Amino acid sequence: MAESTEQAGRSGRKVVVGEVVSNRMHKTIVVEAIRKKSHPLYGRVVSQKKKFYAHDEKNEAHVGDVVRLEETRPLSKLKRWRLKEVVRKTALVPEVAAVDVAS
């Protein structure tokens, strides 16, 4: 969930780690990276959110997964990132139907 923009090897492409917030589009995921930094004047830790649209060729990432993205050439109007790997899968909790206890 923390954003890191380190250089990936010799390629010089930026790498971002974040959590998938949407996978409703075909071969596209929306990843939210949260970066925490200290306020320059007050010193309080402030979190900054940024959303990235990324290409997911195999549709393998799901909502809640922590993924690593790699910068790439523009693939569409908003997509400039490609899914590199799924760092941590989310534990899917089955939905439980609400049962009225009226006895």
N, C-alpha and C positions, 0 to 999 in steps of 0.2 A: 504494500500500500504506500510505501515511501517512494517518491520519485528519485531516481538516480540517473544522471545524464553522464555516465562514464563513457569513454571511448571503447568500442568493441574491437579489440585486437588491432590488426594492421589496417582494417578497412576504414577506420576513422568515422564510423557511423555511430550516432548516439543510441543509447539503450535506456529504456524507461521501464520501471517495474510498477505495476498498478493492479487494481481490482476491476474485473469485468462487471459493468453495470447494465449492459444490454447486449443481447445476441439475437434480436428479432429479425435483423436483416440477413439476407443470404450472403455468406462469405464475408461478413463484416461484423466486427465487434466494437463496442464503445468501452474504453478503459478509462477509469478515473484514477489519476495519480495524485497523492496528497504529499505535499512537501512542507516540512516544518522548519521555520527559520525564526531567528530572534529579531524582534522589532529593533530598528537601529537606535531609536531614542529611549524607549521605555524598557527594553530588555525582555519583554514578555514574549513567550513562544507563540507564534501565530501560524496556523495551518493554512496553506493555500492549495486549492483544488484546481485541477485542469483536466479536461476530457480530451482523449485522443481517439480518433477513428482509425481502426487497424484492419488489415486484410487477414482473414482467417481462411485459408484455402480449403481445409478439410472440415470446417465447422466443428472443431474439437473443444473450443473453450465455451464454458457455460457461465451463467450469472453467479458471481461469488468467487470464481476462481482467481487466483493471483497469477498474473502472466508477465512475461518479459517481452517487450516490443523492441524492434530494431527499425531505425530510420531507413526510408527507401525513397525512390523517385515518386512523384505524384501519381497515384493510381486513379484518382477521381477528384472531384471538387474539394472534398474534405479529407480523403485518405492519403496520409503521407507516412504511415507506419505499417509494419508487417509483423505478424505474430512469430516470435522466435521460439518460445517454449512456454509450456504451462508449468509454473513453479510449484503451485499447490492447488490441488483439486478441492472443491467444496464438498462437504458432507451433506448430501441431499436428505432433507428431513421430509418424510411423507406428510401430506396435509391430513389432518384429522377432522372429519366432519363434526360440526357442532351438534351435540345431542342435548335435547331438552330433558331436564330431570323434573317432570311434572307428575309425580306419583303420590 
